[in-house]
Amino acid sequence: MSNENRFWENTPFDELNPKQWEQICDGCAQCCAHKLQDDETDEIFLTNIVCQHLDMKKCQCSVYGNRHVHVPDCIKITPENANRLNWIPDTCGYRLLANGKPLPEWHPLVTGEQESTHLSNMSVTGKVISETDIDIDELEDYLVEDDYFSRLCSSIGAQD
């Protein structure tokens, strides 16, 4: 890819246009997984439960354009908050660029391949369960390790 096409390296993070902004998303859908926060320590715990609107095979929100209507507490990542959201993964393109770091080698913008996140096993595909398939009051039963989405793991317990 030519240097002029690598807009994320040449355009200030807060000056990305809407199309460029959307391309920073690697499509991992880790942000769609429910997290729990300890009231006393503010520590964040990951689960393998995802929003009911996530297409778990494509890692795309089925109501993306209106997601804040369907899920009012769905947090929009912006240039202003990308480096402060401690629940988005360390590998998130928004978080990396907000902190002046490069995109990972498997990122679709780097590889030129839209499926590279999935092929690198960095997405939630095959690792999650929809919130509609569990009793949401038992969310604590679905806690996973911090590296759950970024390490090789089988689809045991996950559903299509």
N, C-alpha and C positions, 0 to 999 in steps of 0.2 A: 504494500500500500504506500502510495507516495506521501511525503511529509505534509503536503497541503491537505490531503484527505484525512489526516489524523487530527481532526478538529479539537478533540479533547486535550491534546497536548499544546495546542496553539491558541485556544480561545479561553479567556478567563472564565472560571467556573460559574460565576454569577452573570455572565453574558451569553451563555448558551441559549440558542433559540429553542422553541418548543420541540421541534423535531430532533434536534441534537440532544436535548434533555432526555427525551424518551429513549434514545439510543444508548444512553449511559446505563440504563437498566440491563443487566445481563440475563434476565428471565429466570433467575433461580427460584423465585417465589418464596424464599425463606422469610420474607417480611409478612407473608400471609399466614404463617404459622402462629398459633396462639402462644403467648408468653405469660408467665406469672411473675409477679413482683412481690418480694418479701416486704411487708409493711414496716418492719423495724429496720432492716438494713438496706432497703431499696435494691437488693440483688435481683437480677433478672434470671428466670429459669425458662428454658425452652421446652416446648412440647412437640409431639409429632401430629398435632391436630391442626387442621387448616380451616380457613373460612369456607363456608358452604358455597361461595361464589367462585372458588378457584377450580378451574379445569385442571385436574391433577396430572393429566398426561401432557397437556400443552404448557402447563405452568402459566396460564393466562387467566385473568379475572374475567368472568363472563358478564360483568356489569361495570367494567372499568370506567367508562365515561360518566356513570352515575353512582359510582361506588360509595360516595359520601352520603348519598340519599339512602341507599340500602344498608350501609354499615356506617352510621354517623361517627363512630370512634376510629374509623380507618384513618390513620395519620398520613397526610401528604408529605412526602419528602421534598424539601425545598433547599435552595442554596444556603438559606439562613439556618436551617436546622440539621442539615446532613451530617455535620461533624459532632453534633450533640446527642443524636439518637443512639443510645447505648444498646438498643435491642436489635439494630440492624447488624448483619454479620460483618466481620472484619474484611471480608472479601467483596463487599458491596461496592460497585463502581462509584456510587454517589459519595459514600463515606471516604473511599480512597482518594478521589479527586478533591474533595473538600479539605482533606488533610495534606494535599500536595504530593500524594503518592501515585505511582503508575497503576494502570489497570493490569489485572493478572493476565498471564500469557494465554489462558483459556477463554478470555472474554471475547464475545462475538465481534466486537469492533477490532480487536487485535488479530483474531484468526480470519476474519472475513466470512466465517461460517455461523449462521444463525443457531445451529444446534450444538455449538461447541460447549456451552455450559452443561447441557444434558450429557453429552458424550464424555465430558470430564468428570461426571458424577457429582457436580456441584449443585444440582437442582434438587427439589423435593420429590421429583418423580420417583414413584415406587417406594417412598419412605414415609408417607403420611396417610392419615385417615381424615375424612371430612367430619366436621363438627356435627353434621346431621346424623352420623352413625354412632354417636356416643351420647351418654348422659353428661351434659356440659358441667354439671355439678361435681363430676368425678375427674375433672381435668388434671388434677394432681397425679392421677394414675398413669398419665401419658408423658411424664417428664422424660427428657432425653439428655444425653451428654452435650456439652457445648460444641463438640466437633461432629455431632451426629450427621448433619447435612453435608459436611465437607469430607467425610471419610467414606471409604467403601463400606457399604452395609447391604445386607440382603433386604428383600421386601417383606420379610417376616413381620406380620402384624399390619402391614399396609394393604390398602385395598385400591382397586382400580376405580 
